[in-house]
Amino acid sequence: MKKHTTLKIVLIFILSLSMLLSGCSKNESKEYGLNPEFPVTITVWHYYNGAQKTAFDNLIQEFNETVGRDKGIVVEAFSQGSVNDLIDMVKSAAMQKVGSNNMPDLFATYVDTAKEIDDMGFLAAFDKYYSDEEISEYISSYIDEGRFDKDKNLKIIPFAKSTEVLMINKTDWDKFAVTKGVNRKELLTWEGLVEVAEKYYSYSGGKAFFGRDVMANYIVIGSYQLGQELFQVKDDTVVINMNKDAMRKIWDNFYVPFVNGYFGKYGKFASDDAKTGDVIAFVGSSSGSTYFPTNVILDDDKSYPIELLVLPVPIFKDTDKIAVQQGAGFAMTKNTENKEYASTVFLKWITNEERNSVFSFHSSYMPVKTKANDSEFIKELLENKKINIDENVQKTLKVALEQANTYELYTSKAFKNGTNARKILESTLLNKAIEDKQKIEAELFSDENKRDIVKKYSDKSFEDWFNELEKSLNDLIHN
């Protein structure tokens, strides 16, 4: 009897040990071998600078000191400068150029760059590491943007999004508005903005009213608003859809006011021109509010403080409310399951509603989850966390989030050479306007009326620009 009891105890012990080991094995499998005693290092490349970099670095530190330490994950983040610098670094690493670094485990990216890297075979899909429920928490259009391959695998996890808004030097605007009897409602359409800019030109003695960043957005969104999707992408094939009437309206509401001097471009960014007082209004990314100047600097000894006014991005008259959807997400390089899983642990943590929102409050980006875009959630979070937001960021985010909830946010689908296509759009219209403005100014010594000169240049230049642009884009995509 004693022998049977002893045998029974041994069997129970073996069974218990087996279940324990099995449980450990399942847990280890679930965590893909993460071990706090032997932490795995995840390298992250991004393009955040200034306040945005500080906010991101603070999140990295918090993760490493909490979840990362407990699970065995160390995140190392590196800013590569500007967006274009980051793109160049990632491409160089992917192509293993001499002197380039190894590919990072995660990198911030726009969809066109992600597609290029994916076409080289470097990107891993996130689907196996995320449940349907987890994916459903994100704003659906942000997720859809990351499903760009033919199988609709999720290749980008959204992190920080933005749109475009109209930023105005309210201090100088108020003086002008009172004097000339203009109001903010006139700035809701491109046609109205052009009329206001002409009045400001006269009021100011020949100064430009408006400038803009990212000409490609103006053309892509403008064409889409006017009923023509410029880049029609289906099954990895792109068709250039340039409608002449739509393009003429886009032309007339930028080229014409530009060559007349109502619009201007002097520095690298429109915020630079606002800082020198060369313009008092511009369209720029909502994430750029931290760069809006607090003073207009006239010279080394003279400056004055200004206040920011933020309005929705203008639309063309009698069109639907549409604005650009932009901002990077994170793509993941193919790696061991251990590293890929560790990367997703970090991304799930950093896109948590509260953390992502706090980053947004400090960086002027929009959070990426549906719950985090709710005004009541934001209000409650600000009160509970006692967060003090920069006044310009607060103004900008209010308009940007309103716009995100009431406008259609649009972004072009990814296609081969998409980045280069945007580069063409970025330069052609602006460069043509700058070139013709100089020629027109040289001709003003003649008796010919300026309006007639501008019309003569505009009609011919539009035809040349339209044909050259259509050819350049088609040559690019068929290359």
C-alpha positions as CSV (number, residue, x, y, z in Angstrom):
1,M,0.0,0.0,0.0
2,K,2.8,2.3,0.9
3,K,4.6,1.5,-2.4
4,H,1.4,2.4,-4.4
5,T,1.1,5.7,-2.5
6,T,4.7,6.6,-3.2
7,L,4.2,5.7,-6.9
8,K,1.1,7.8,-7.0
9,I,2.9,10.8,-5.5
10,V,5.7,10.4,-8.0
11,L,3.2,10.3,-10.9
12,I,1.4,13.4,-9.7
13,F,4.7,15.2,-9.3
14,I,5.8,14.2,-12.9
15,L,2.4,15.2,-14.3
16,S,2.5,18.6,-12.4
17,L,6.1,19.2,-13.6
18,S,5.1,18.4,-17.1
19,M,2.1,20.8,-17.0
20,L,4.4,23.5,-15.5
21,L,7.0,23.0,-18.3
22,S,4.3,23.0,-20.9
23,G,2.9,26.2,-19.5
24,C,6.3,27.8,-19.5
25,S,6.8,26.6,-23.1
26,K,3.5,28.1,-24.2
27,N,4.3,31.3,-22.4
28,E,7.8,31.4,-23.9
29,S,6.3,30.8,-27.3
30,K,3.8,33.6,-26.8
31,E,6.6,36.0,-25.8
32,Y,8.8,34.7,-28.7
33,G,11.7,34.0,-26.3
34,L,11.9,37.4,-24.6
35,N,14.0,37.2,-21.5
36,P,14.8,40.2,-19.2
37,E,18.1,38.6,-18.3
38,F,19.1,38.7,-22.0
39,P,17.4,41.8,-23.5
40,V,16.9,42.3,-27.2
41,T,17.8,45.7,-28.7
42,I,15.5,47.3,-31.1
43,T,16.9,50.1,-33.3
44,V,14.5,52.9,-34.4
45,W,15.1,55.6,-37.0
46,H,12.9,58.7,-37.2
47,Y,12.9,62.3,-38.4
48,Y,11.7,64.1,-35.3
49,N,13.5,67.2,-34.2
50,G,13.1,69.9,-31.6
51,A,10.0,69.5,-29.4
52,Q,8.9,66.4,-31.3
53,K,12.3,64.7,-30.7
54,T,12.2,65.6,-27.0
55,A,8.6,64.1,-26.7
56,F,9.6,61.0,-28.5
57,D,12.8,60.5,-26.5
58,N,10.8,60.8,-23.3
59,L,8.6,58.0,-24.4
60,I,11.6,55.8,-25.3
61,Q,13.1,56.4,-21.9
62,E,9.8,55.5,-20.1
63,F,9.4,52.3,-22.1
64,N,12.9,51.2,-21.4
65,E,12.5,51.8,-17.7
66,T,9.1,49.9,-17.5
67,V,7.8,47.4,-20.0
68,G,11.1,47.1,-21.8
69,R,13.0,46.3,-18.6
70,D,10.4,43.8,-17.4
71,K,10.2,42.0,-20.8
72,G,13.8,42.3,-21.9
73,I,13.5,44.9,-24.7
74,V,15.8,47.9,-25.1
75,V,14.8,50.5,-27.7
76,E,17.5,52.8,-29.2
77,A,16.1,55.7,-31.2
78,F,18.0,57.9,-33.6
79,S,16.9,61.0,-35.5
80,Q,18.2,61.1,-39.0
81,G,17.5,64.7,-39.6
82,S,14.7,65.7,-42.0
83,V,12.2,63.3,-43.7
84,N,14.3,63.4,-46.9
85,D,17.5,62.6,-44.9
86,L,15.7,59.6,-43.3
87,I,14.5,58.4,-46.7
88,D,18.1,58.6,-48.1
89,M,19.5,56.7,-45.1
90,V,16.9,53.9,-45.3
91,K,17.4,53.5,-49.0
92,S,21.2,53.5,-48.7
93,A,21.0,50.8,-45.9
94,A,18.6,48.7,-48.0
95,M,20.9,48.9,-51.0
96,Q,23.9,48.2,-48.8
97,K,25.8,51.2,-50.2
98,V,29.4,51.7,-49.1
99,G,29.5,53.5,-45.8
100,S,25.8,53.0,-45.0
101,N,24.5,51.6,-41.7
102,N,22.6,48.3,-41.3
103,M,18.9,48.5,-41.7
104,P,17.1,49.6,-38.5
105,D,14.5,47.3,-36.9
106,L,11.8,50.0,-37.2
107,F,11.8,53.2,-39.2
108,A,9.4,56.0,-39.6
109,T,8.1,56.2,-43.1
110,Y,5.6,57.5,-45.6
111,V,3.8,54.9,-47.7
112,D,5.8,55.6,-51.0
113,T,9.1,54.9,-49.3
114,A,7.7,51.9,-47.5
115,K,6.6,50.5,-50.9
116,E,10.1,50.9,-52.4
117,I,11.7,49.1,-49.4
118,D,9.0,46.4,-49.5
119,D,9.6,45.9,-53.2
120,M,13.2,45.1,-52.3
121,G,11.9,42.4,-49.9
122,F,12.8,44.0,-46.6
123,L,9.5,44.7,-44.8
124,A,7.8,42.3,-42.4
125,A,4.0,42.3,-42.0
126,F,2.5,43.1,-38.6
127,D,-0.7,41.0,-39.0
128,K,0.5,37.9,-37.1
129,Y,1.4,40.0,-34.1
130,Y,-1.8,42.1,-33.9
131,S,-5.4,40.8,-33.2
132,D,-8.3,42.1,-35.2
133,E,-9.5,43.8,-32.1
134,E,-6.2,45.7,-31.6
135,I,-6.2,46.8,-35.3
136,S,-9.8,48.0,-35.0
137,E,-8.8,50.6,-32.4
138,Y,-6.9,52.6,-35.0
139,I,-8.6,55.1,-37.4
140,S,-9.4,52.9,-40.3
141,S,-8.0,55.2,-43.0
142,Y,-4.7,55.2,-41.3
143,I,-4.6,51.4,-41.3
144,D,-5.8,51.2,-44.9
145,E,-2.8,53.4,-45.9
146,G,-0.5,50.7,-44.5
147,R,-2.0,47.9,-46.5
148,F,-0.4,48.7,-49.8
149,D,0.9,45.4,-51.1
150,K,-1.1,43.2,-53.4
151,D,-2.1,40.9,-50.5
152,K,-3.2,43.8,-48.3
153,N,-0.7,42.8,-45.6
154,L,-0.3,45.5,-42.9
155,K,3.2,46.9,-43.4
156,I,2.9,50.3,-41.6
157,I,1.6,50.9,-38.0
158,P,0.4,54.5,-37.8
159,F,2.0,56.6,-35.1
160,A,1.7,60.4,-35.7
161,K,-0.6,61.9,-38.3
162,S,-1.1,65.4,-39.6
163,T,-3.1,67.4,-42.1
164,E,-2.7,70.9,-43.5
165,V,-4.2,74.0,-42.0
166,L,-4.1,77.7,-42.8
167,M,-1.8,79.6,-40.3
168,I,-2.1,83.4,-40.1
169,N,-0.2,86.2,-38.4
170,K,-3.3,87.4,-36.5
171,T,-1.6,90.6,-35.3
172,D,-1.1,91.9,-38.8
173,W,-4.3,90.3,-40.2
174,D,-6.5,92.1,-37.7
175,K,-5.1,95.5,-38.7
176,F,-5.6,94.7,-42.4
177,A,-9.0,93.2,-41.9
178,V,-10.3,96.3,-40.1
179,T,-8.9,98.6,-42.7
180,K,-10.0,96.8,-45.8
181,G,-13.2,95.2,-44.4
182,V,-12.3,91.6,-45.1
183,N,-13.2,88.7,-42.8
184,R,-12.0,85.1,-42.1
185,K,-14.9,83.5,-44.1
186,E,-13.3,84.7,-47.3
187,L,-10.3,82.5,-46.5
188,L,-12.3,79.3,-46.6
189,T,-11.9,78.9,-50.4
190,W,-8.9,79.3,-52.7
191,E,-10.8,81.8,-54.8
192,G,-11.7,83.9,-51.7
193,L,-8.1,83.7,-50.5
194,V,-6.8,85.0,-53.9
195,E,-9.2,88.0,-53.7
196,V,-8.1,88.8,-50.1
197,A,-4.4,88.5,-51.2
198,E,-4.9,91.0,-54.0
199,K,-6.4,93.5,-51.5
200,Y,-3.5,92.9,-49.1
201,Y,-1.0,93.6,-51.9
202,S,-2.6,97.0,-52.5
203,Y,-3.0,97.7,-48.7
204,S,0.6,96.8,-47.9
205,G,2.3,98.6,-50.8
206,G,3.1,95.5,-52.8
207,K,3.8,92.8,-50.3
208,A,2.7,89.1,-50.7
209,F,-0.1,87.9,-48.5
210,F,0.3,84.1,-48.8
211,G,2.8,81.3,-49.2
212,R,2.6,77.6,-48.9
213,D,4.6,74.5,-48.2
214,V,4.4,71.2,-50.2
215,M,3.1,72.2,-53.6
216,A,2.5,68.5,-54.4
217,N,-0.3,68.5,-51.8
218,Y,-2.0,71.5,-53.4
219,I,-2.0,69.8,-56.8
220,V,-3.0,66.3,-55.7
221,I,-5.7,67.4,-53.3
222,G,-6.9,70.1,-55.6
223,S,-7.3,67.7,-58.5
224,Y,-9.1,65.2,-56.3
225,Q,-11.5,68.0,-55.0
226,L,-12.2,68.9,-58.5
227,G,-13.3,65.4,-59.3
228,Q,-10.1,64.0,-60.8
229,E,-7.9,61.6,-58.9
230,L,-4.4,62.4,-60.3
231,F,-2.8,59.0,-59.5
232,Q,-5.2,56.2,-60.1
233,V,-3.7,53.0,-58.7
234,K,-5.1,49.5,-59.1
235,D,-3.4,46.2,-58.8
236,D,0.0,47.9,-58.5
237,T,-0.6,49.7,-61.8
238,V,-0.9,53.5,-61.9
239,V,-2.6,55.7,-64.5
240,I,-1.9,59.4,-64.7
241,N,-5.3,61.2,-64.8
242,M,-4.6,64.9,-65.7
243,N,-7.8,66.8,-66.4
244,K,-7.2,70.1,-68.2
245,D,-10.1,72.0,-66.7
246,A,-9.1,70.9,-63.2
247,M,-5.5,71.7,-63.7
248,R,-6.4,75.1,-65.1
249,K,-8.3,76.0,-62.0
250,I,-5.3,74.9,-59.9
251,W,-3.0,77.0,-62.1
252,D,-5.2,80.1,-62.0
253,N,-5.4,80.1,-58.2
254,F,-1.6,79.8,-57.7
255,Y,0.3,80.9,-60.8
256,V,-1.7,84.0,-61.4
257,P,-1.6,85.4,-57.9
258,F,2.0,84.4,-57.6
259,V,3.2,86.3,-60.7
260,N,1.1,89.3,-59.7
261,G,3.0,89.3,-56.3
262,Y,0.0,88.4,-54.2
263,F,1.6,85.1,-53.2
264,G,5.3,84.7,-52.4
265,K,8.1,82.2,-51.7
266,Y,11.4,83.5,-50.3
267,G,12.8,81.1,-47.7
268,K,13.0,77.4,-47.5
269,F,9.8,77.1,-45.5
270,A,6.7,79.3,-45.4
271,S,7.2,79.8,-41.7
272,D,10.5,81.5,-42.5
273,D,8.7,84.0,-44.7
274,A,6.2,84.6,-41.9
275,K,9.1,85.3,-39.5
276,T,10.5,88.0,-41.8
277,G,7.1,89.4,-42.5
278,D,7.3,88.7,-46.2
279,V,3.9,86.9,-45.9
280,I,1.3,86.9,-43.2
281,A,-0.5,83.7,-44.0
282,F,0.5,80.2,-45.2
283,V,-0.7,76.7,-45.6
284,G,1.5,74.2,-43.8
285,S,1.4,70.9,-42.0
286,S,-0.5,70.9,-38.7
287,S,2.5,69.3,-37.2
288,G,4.5,72.4,-38.0
289,S,2.8,74.7,-35.5
290,T,5.8,74.5,-33.2
291,Y,7.8,76.4,-35.9
292,F,5.3,79.3,-36.3
293,P,7.2,82.4,-35.3
294,T,6.4,84.3,-32.1
295,N,8.0,87.5,-33.6
296,V,8.3,89.2,-36.9
297,I,12.0,90.2,-37.3
298,L,12.3,93.2,-39.7
299,D,16.1,93.6,-39.2
300,D,18.7,93.1,-36.5
301,D,17.3,95.9,-34.3
302,K,13.6,95.8,-35.1
303,S,11.0,93.1,-34.4
304,Y,7.5,92.8,-32.9
305,P,5.5,90.0,-31.3
306,I,2.7,88.2,-33.3
307,E,-0.2,85.9,-32.4
308,L,-1.2,82.8,-34.3
309,L,-4.7,82.4,-35.9
310,V,-5.4,78.9,-37.3
311,L,-8.2,78.2,-39.9
312,P,-9.1,75.1,-41.9
313,V,-7.2,74.6,-45.2
314,P,-9.0,76.3,-48.0
315,I,-11.0,74.3,-50.6
316,F,-12.0,75.1,-54.1
317,K,-15.4,76.8,-54.3
318,D,-18.4,74.5,-54.5
319,T,-16.3,71.3,-53.9
320,D,-16.4,68.8,-51.1
321,K,-14.3,69.4,-48.0
322,I,-11.1,67.4,-48.6
323,A,-7.7,67.7,-46.9
324,V,-4.5,65.8,-47.1
325,Q,-3.8,62.9,-44.8
326,Q,-0.1,62.8,-44.0
327,G,2.4,61.9,-41.3
328,A,4.5,58.8,-40.9
329,G,3.9,55.4,-39.4
330,F,6.5,52.7,-38.5
331,A,7.6,50.0,-40.8
332,M,9.4,46.9,-39.5
333,T,12.3,45.2,-41.2
334,K,12.2,41.4,-41.6
335,N,14.0,39.8,-38.8
336,T,13.9,37.0,-36.3
337,E,10.5,36.4,-34.6
338,N,12.1,37.5,-31.4
339,K,13.0,40.9,-32.7
340,E,9.8,41.4,-34.7
341,Y,7.7,40.6,-31.7
342,A,9.7,42.9,-29.5
343,S,9.2,45.6,-32.1
344,T,5.4,45.2,-32.0
345,V,5.4,45.2,-28.1
346,F,7.0,48.6,-28.3
347,L,4.6,49.9,-31.0
348,K,1.6,48.7,-29.1
349,W,2.9,50.5,-26.0
350,I,3.7,53.7,-27.8
351,T,0.4,53.9,-29.7
352,N,-1.6,53.5,-26.5
353,E,-4.3,56.2,-26.5
354,E,-3.0,58.2,-23.6
355,R,0.7,58.0,-24.5
356,N,0.1,58.7,-28.2
357,S,-2.1,61.6,-27.2
358,V,0.5,63.1,-24.8
359,F,3.1,62.9,-27.7
360,S,0.6,64.7,-29.9
361,F,0.0,67.4,-27.4
362,H,3.7,68.2,-27.2
363,S,4.5,67.7,-30.9
364,S,1.3,69.0,-32.7
365,Y,0.6,65.7,-34.4
366,M,-2.8,64.0,-34.3
367,P,-3.2,60.7,-32.4
368,V,-3.9,57.6,-34.4
369,K,-6.6,55.8,-32.5
370,T,-10.3,56.6,-32.8
371,K,-10.8,57.1,-29.0
372,A,-7.9,59.5,-28.8
373,N,-9.5,61.8,-31.4
374,D,-12.6,62.3,-29.3
375,S,-12.8,65.8,-27.8
376,E,-14.1,64.6,-24.4
377,F,-11.3,62.1,-24.1
378,I,-8.8,64.8,-24.8
379,K,-10.3,67.2,-22.4
380,E,-10.4,64.6,-19.6
381,L,-6.9,63.5,-20.3
382,L,-5.6,67.1,-20.2
383,E,-7.3,67.7,-16.9
384,N,-6.3,64.4,-15.3
385,K,-2.6,64.6,-16.4
386,K,-2.4,68.3,-15.7
387,I,-0.8,68.8,-19.1
388,N,0.2,72.3,-20.2
389,I,0.2,72.6,-24.0
390,D,2.0,75.2,-26.0
391,E,-0.6,77.8,-27.0
392,N,0.1,77.5,-30.8
393,V,0.0,73.7,-30.6
394,Q,-3.3,73.9,-28.8
395,K,-4.8,76.2,-31.4
396,T,-3.6,74.1,-34.3
397,L,-4.6,70.7,-32.9
398,K,-8.1,72.0,-32.2
399,V,-8.6,72.9,-35.9
400,A,-6.7,69.9,-37.2
401,L,-8.8,67.4,-35.2
402,E,-12.0,69.3,-36.2
403,Q,-10.9,69.0,-39.8
404,A,-10.1,65.3,-39.4
405,N,-13.6,64.7,-38.2
406,T,-15.5,66.8,-40.7
407,Y,-13.3,66.6,-43.9
408,E,-12.5,63.6,-46.0
409,L,-8.8,63.0,-45.4
410,Y,-7.1,61.8,-48.6
411,T,-3.7,60.4,-49.5
412,S,-2.5,58.9,-52.8
413,K,-2.1,55.2,-52.9
414,A,1.5,53.9,-53.1
415,F,3.0,53.1,-56.4
416,K,6.4,52.6,-57.9
417,N,8.3,55.9,-58.3
418,G,5.6,57.6,-56.2
419,T,8.2,59.6,-54.3
420,N,9.7,60.9,-57.5
421,A,6.3,61.7,-58.9
422,R,5.7,64.0,-55.9
423,K,9.1,65.6,-56.4
424,I,8.0,66.6,-59.9
425,L,4.8,68.1,-58.6
426,E,6.7,69.8,-55.9
427,S,8.8,71.9,-58.2
428,T,7.1,72.4,-61.6
429,L,4.3,74.8,-60.9
430,L,6.3,76.9,-58.4
431,N,9.4,77.1,-60.6
432,K,7.3,78.1,-63.6
433,A,5.7,80.8,-61.5
434,I,9.0,82.1,-60.2
435,E,10.5,82.1,-63.7
436,D,7.6,84.0,-65.3
437,K,7.3,86.5,-62.5
438,Q,10.9,87.6,-63.2
439,K,10.2,87.9,-66.9
440,I,6.9,89.8,-66.3
441,E,8.7,92.3,-64.0
442,A,11.3,92.9,-66.7
443,E,8.6,93.7,-69.2
444,L,6.7,96.2,-67.0
445,F,8.9,99.0,-68.3
446,S,6.8,98.9,-71.5
447,D,3.5,100.6,-71.9
448,E,1.6,97.3,-72.0
449,N,-0.8,96.8,-69.1
450,K,0.3,94.4,-66.4
451,R,-2.9,92.5,-66.5
452,D,-2.5,91.9,-70.2
453,I,1.1,90.8,-69.7
454,V,0.1,88.3,-67.0
455,K,-2.7,86.9,-69.2
456,K,-0.3,86.5,-72.2
457,Y,2.2,84.6,-70.1
458,S,-0.4,82.6,-68.2
459,D,-2.2,81.2,-71.2
460,K,1.0,80.1,-73.0
461,S,2.8,78.9,-69.9
462,F,-0.2,76.8,-68.8
463,E,-0.2,74.9,-72.0
464,D,3.5,74.3,-71.8
465,W,3.4,73.3,-68.1
466,F,0.4,71.0,-68.6
467,N,2.0,69.1,-71.5
468,E,5.4,68.9,-69.9
469,L,4.0,67.7,-66.5
470,E,1.8,65.1,-68.2
471,K,4.8,63.8,-70.2
472,S,7.2,63.8,-67.2
473,L,4.8,61.8,-65.0
474,N,4.0,59.3,-67.7
475,D,7.7,58.9,-68.6
476,L,8.4,58.3,-64.9
477,I,5.8,55.6,-64.3
478,H,6.5,53.7,-67.5
479,N,10.3,53.8,-66.9
